[in-house]
Amino acid sequence: MSLSSIPADWIFGLAGGLVIGLSAAVLLLGNARILGASGILGSVVEGSEPDTTTERLWFLGALVGAPAIAVVIFGAPQTHVSGNLPLLVIAGLMVGLGTRLANGCTSGHGVCGMSRFSTRSIVSTLVYLAAGFAVMAVARHILGVL
């Protein structure tokens, strides 16, 4: 199988995953901090770690800016995201609530925690993946909204 026969979205997903993993490794090795996007955002909003606010704001800016630059360079990808705005708002709020309840998000638990064999992170990742599968199944096959 040649690289040209792999769909572009797979290549972008692979590249994105590699960059997230590299970012997590650099942050851990360089600053002895674990990469968790929701924790970084939460600490900026709460002002709980004022000595690292500038560093965290740069991270959050890059988190938003990098995809924006990619859209300018490569164009916006075609997605299957629902156009149902209330559904998207509810989903976003539920994701935010879930990250607070789980003390972390996919980058914290799924990338950094599981790579350190953290039992809590492995369980959290399994739970949020199962919840995502269940919600998607209900939304698509029972409610017919997606």
SVG drawing of the C-alpha trace seen along z (x, -y; Angstrom):
<svg xmlns="http://www.w3.org/2000/svg" viewBox="-36 -36 49 38">
<polyline fill="none" stroke="black" stroke-width="0.4" points="0.0,0.0 1.5,-3.3 1.1,-6.6 -0.9,-8.0 -3.6,-5.3 -4.4,-6.3 -7.3,-8.8 -6.1,-12.3 -8.2,-12.4 -6.4,-9.4 -3.0,-11.0 -4.2,-14.2 -5.5,-12.2 -2.2,-10.3 -0.2,-13.5 -2.4,-15.2 -2.0,-12.3 1.8,-12.3 1.9,-16.0 -0.3,-15.6 1.9,-12.8 5.1,-14.8 3.6,-17.9 2.8,-15.8 6.3,-14.3 8.0,-17.7 5.8,-19.3 6.5,-16.4 10.2,-16.2 10.7,-20.0 8.5,-21.3 7.6,-18.2 3.9,-18.9 1.3,-16.6 -0.6,-17.8 -4.3,-18.1 -6.1,-20.7 -9.1,-20.9 -6.9,-21.3 -4.9,-24.0 -8.1,-25.9 -9.6,-25.4 -6.5,-26.9 -6.5,-29.9 -10.3,-30.5 -10.0,-30.0 -6.6,-31.8 -5.4,-29.0 -1.8,-29.0 -0.9,-32.6 2.8,-31.9 2.1,-29.7 -0.8,-31.7 1.3,-33.1 2.6,-29.6 -1.0,-28.3 -2.4,-31.1 0.2,-30.4 -0.8,-26.7 -4.5,-27.6 -3.7,-30.1 -1.8,-27.4 -4.7,-24.9 -7.1,-27.3 -4.6,-28.8 -3.0,-25.7 -6.3,-24.4 -7.1,-27.9 -3.8,-28.0 -4.4,-24.5 -7.8,-25.6 -6.1,-28.6 -3.4,-26.4 -5.5,-23.2 -9.0,-24.5 -11.8,-23.4 -12.3,-19.7 -15.7,-18.2 -17.3,-16.9 -20.5,-15.2 -21.1,-17.5 -24.7,-18.2 -26.1,-21.6 -28.4,-21.4 -27.0,-24.2 -28.9,-23.4 -27.6,-19.8 -24.1,-21.0 -24.4,-23.4 -25.8,-20.6 -23.1,-18.2 -20.3,-20.8 -21.7,-21.5 -21.9,-17.8 -18.3,-17.3 -17.2,-20.1 -19.2,-18.7 -17.7,-15.2 -14.1,-16.5 -14.7,-18.2 -16.3,-15.1 -13.5,-12.9 -10.7,-15.3 -9.4,-15.4 -10.1,-15.1 -8.9,-12.9 -5.5,-14.5 -5.0,-14.2 -6.4,-10.7 -6.2,-9.2 -2.8,-10.3 -0.8,-11.1 -2.5,-9.0 -2.8,-5.8 0.8,-6.1 1.8,-6.2 -0.4,-3.1 -2.6,-5.1 -5.5,-2.9 -7.7,-6.0 -6.9,-7.2 -7.5,-3.8 -10.9,-3.5 -11.8,-7.1 -10.9,-6.5 -13.0,-3.4 -15.9,-5.1 -15.9,-8.2 -15.5,-6.0 -18.4,-3.8 -20.5,-6.8 -19.7,-8.3 -20.6,-5.0 -23.9,-4.8 -24.8,-8.5 -24.0,-8.1 -26.1,-5.0 -29.1,-6.6 -28.8,-9.8 -28.4,-8.1 -30.5,-5.0 -33.2,-5.9 -33.6,-9.7 -32.5,-10.0 -30.8,-13.4 -27.5,-12.5"/>
</svg>
